[in-house]
């Protein structure tokens, strides 16, 4: 088993703080730095990491450095970290890889590029900041690893080993392919959510009751519209060509479906829906979790106090909750909770839930 790493995290927002928490959970020493003192203070309180007063102090003696800053400054900080931490593997977590990696390769000294390995953990949410961080953000997620042209095998292996050790799943991919794929499955959903929310807000501005009619479907589809505007502006502009192509393809799909509806082609509309349903059901439904825990899926009514009832039920059964996530809000006034507990307590948890009339399904 690999010995504990000395992890440095530059940028202590949602992902940076979650990485710090996951590293600490795995037994690593973790130090963090953020140019925003409030963000750093929040990360210290949330994650218990050791704060650094500047970049040099943060990365000094580190074996792995994660640059978790906005895209416009990521490459510059990667280059500085490579110089300041000569024994460390340095990675960034930017959601657009080609832009950052080209800048790093242009600016960094050649002898340091062997230790740079790009990456992108496919986790997070519309929420931002250290207050919403959790090590569970990384549990079971795909963490794309994008080696640079000069990345050496030892650096790649070290990063992939760390990613696996904290419970994520490393997937190696070249930067261009990564950017093309995330434009479709990550960036386009953000655009669609933002456009739909903007449409409802502007076109129906004279209908104050419209949001009262918004059921689960509308709320699910517009959840991403609550994301950080500045962050997403940086992401979309850095991946402009790929997201432009994805939007074009999406518009083509919308226009084709519109034409079927206008033509009253019931068979064609049903076929389009059936094709999409089949594809949706093929998506992985079960979370990937670290060893030693189990996940229970628990439908809950959308009413005040229900989460308190759920957690008190576990407390009375002396079952420790390792993680609790609200993962879905379907129509009909119900929500769904994923409850993570130690595997040796799962039967007690199931019994306690059943006695309180909670129905649960074990997912993992």
Secondary structure, 3 states (H helix, E strand, C coil): CCCCCEEEEECCCHHHHHHHHHHHHCCCEEEEECCCHHHHHHHHHHHCCEECCCHHHHHCCCCEEEECCCHHHHHHHHHHHHHHCCCCEEEECCCCHHHHHHHHHHHCCHHHHHHEEEEEECCCCCCCCHHHCCHHHHCCCEEEEEECCCCCHHHHHHHHHHHHHCCCEEEECCHHHHHHHHHHHHHHHHHHHHHHHHHHHHHCCCCCCHHHHCCHHHHHHHHHHHCCHHHHHHHHHHCHHHHHHHHHHHHHHHHHHHHHHHCCCHHHHHHHHHHHHHHHHCCCCCCCCCCCEEEEEEEEECCCCHHHHHHHHHHHCCCCEEEEEEEECCCCCEEEEEEEEEHHHHHHHHHHHHHCCCCEEECC
